[in-house]
Amino acid sequence: MKINANGIDINYLIEGEGPWVTLSHSLACNLHMWDEEAKRLSKHYKVLRFDTRGHGKSSAPASAYTLELLADDLHGLLQALSIKTTHFVGLSMGGMIGQTYALRYPGRFSSLALCDTTSRYPADAAGLWAERIKTVEAQGMEPLVEPTLARWFTEPFRKSRPEVVQNVAAMIRSTPVAGYVGCSHAIPKINLTARLKEIRCPSVVIVGKDDPGTPVAMAEEIHHALPGSKLVIIPSAAHLSNLEQPDAFNQALGEFLDQAGR
């Protein structure tokens, strides 16, 4: 399904009944990254997942995006669907959108789950993102597929579950260049650590123990800055911890949501 909000078409799916839970995916993925979570959560919750601007079946305008713009996209979607409050689960870029939204629109999140994400990057990260943008603009998404998979999954998982890895590879390949580039302008500019104390809803920070992109140290920084948050470190998981260790991830998420209140 699609809704026009904040000047673009946003593709989304809704499943289940109960309190709202909104799922926001990683860069170079789409709403299907959350298939397993939607299946489990929809037994008790009304689950909304959507394709971020520049991804999946949502519009991919060619411009430099900002996290504020992506948060406004989410706000437009929630308004169009008459959702006043929702639990929010964001992984990687999705977690950055969640932090930005929680600060931009206080009181709209019933709870906040920040997964394999960061609240700020060091200054030297800008060069890395500039190189990725340059590569993609010149050669398309293909040169990024294998290096990205190597960061997103541990080597044992890549060998033992090739079907999961190849599904993610297909998502990366199908990401519009304009969308990847637009979001890659937004991501390295995140700098919210000092403001996380303003967020008042129940929060959990979940991270794969072997995540090289947004490592445990970044999750700990969020946890220490976010009042009353809980930290969960998932063993034997890299960046896409929900796909690498779905049982551990969903147990941690489910227990948090139950405590946060249906």
C-alpha positions, 0 to 999 in steps of 0.5 A, spaced: 500 500 500 502 507 498 500 513 501 503 520 499 506 524 505 511 529 505 511 530 498 513 523 496 509 516 496 511 511 502 510 504 501 507 500 507 504 494 510 500 493 516 499 486 520 495 484 526 491 488 531 493 491 538 497 497 540 501 500 534 508 498 533 512 501 527 518 498 524 524 502 520 529 498 516 536 499 515 540 503 509 540 499 503 534 494 505 527 495 505 520 493 509 522 485 508 528 486 513 522 485 518 518 479 515 520 475 521 518 480 526 512 482 523 510 475 523 511 474 531 509 481 533 502 481 529 500 476 534 499 481 539 500 488 536 498 492 530 505 492 526 506 498 521 512 497 517 514 502 511 520 503 506 524 509 507 524 514 502 529 512 497 528 504 498 523 499 496 517 501 493 517 508 496 519 514 492 527 515 491 528 523 489 535 525 487 537 530 492 541 530 499 536 527 504 537 529 512 535 525 518 530 531 519 527 530 512 526 522 514 523 523 520 518 528 517 516 522 512 515 518 518 510 523 521 507 524 515 505 517 514 503 516 521 498 522 520 495 519 514 494 513 518 491 517 524 496 513 528 497 518 534 502 514 538 506 508 537 512 503 539 518 504 535 523 499 533 529 502 528 535 498 526 541 502 523 538 508 519 532 506 522 534 507 529 537 514 527 530 516 524 527 514 531 532 518 535 531 524 530 523 523 530 523 522 538 526 529 539 522 532 533 516 530 535 516 529 543 510 524 546 509 520 540 512 514 541 510 509 546 517 506 547 523 506 543 527 500 541 534 502 538 538 497 534 545 496 531 545 504 531 549 510 533 547 517 536 553 520 533 559 518 528 566 521 529 568 526 524 573 522 520 566 518 518 564 523 513 570 521 508 568 513 508 561 515 506 563 520 501 567 514 498 561 510 498 557 515 495 562 516 489 563 509 488 555 508 487 554 514 483 560 511 478 558 504 478 551 503 481 550 498 487 554 492 485 561 494 488 558 495 495 554 488 495 560 483 498 563 488 503 556 490 506 554 483 507 561 482 510 560 487 515 552 486 516 553 478 518 559 474 521 563 469 517 560 463 520 553 465 519 554 467 511 557 460 510 551 457 514 545 461 512 547 463 505 539 463 503 538 469 508 545 473 506 542 472 498 536 475 500 539 481 503 544 481 497 538 482 493 535 488 497 542 491 497 542 491 489 535 493 488 536 499 492 535 505 488 542 509 487 538 516 488 536 513 495 542 510 497 546 516 496 540 521 499 541 517 505 548 517 505 548 524 506 544 524 512 547 518 516 554 521 517 551 527 520 547 524 526 550 528 532 544 527 538 548 524 544 547 530 548 540 531 547 538 523 548 536 525 555 530 529 553 527 522 550 522 520 556 519 514 553 521 507 555 527 505 551 532 499 549 538 499 546 540 492 542 546 490 539 550 485 536 556 483 540 560 482 533 557 489 529 563 492 526 559 498 523 555 500 529 559 497 535 557 495 542 561 502 544 556 506 540 550 502 543 553 503 550 554 511 549 546 511 547 544 507 553 548 511 558 545 518 555 538 515 554 535 515 561 532 509 564 534 505 558 536 497 557 542 495 554 541 488 550 548 485 547 546 479 542 552 474 542 554 471 535 551 477 531 553 482 527 550 488 524 543 485 522 542 482 529 535 481 527 536 476 521 542 473 524 540 471 531 532 472 530 530 468 536 535 472 541 533 479 538 525 477 538 525 475 545 529 481 547 524 486 543 518 482 545 520 482 553 521 490 552 515 491 549 511 487 554 514 491 559 513 498 556 505 496 556 500 494 551 
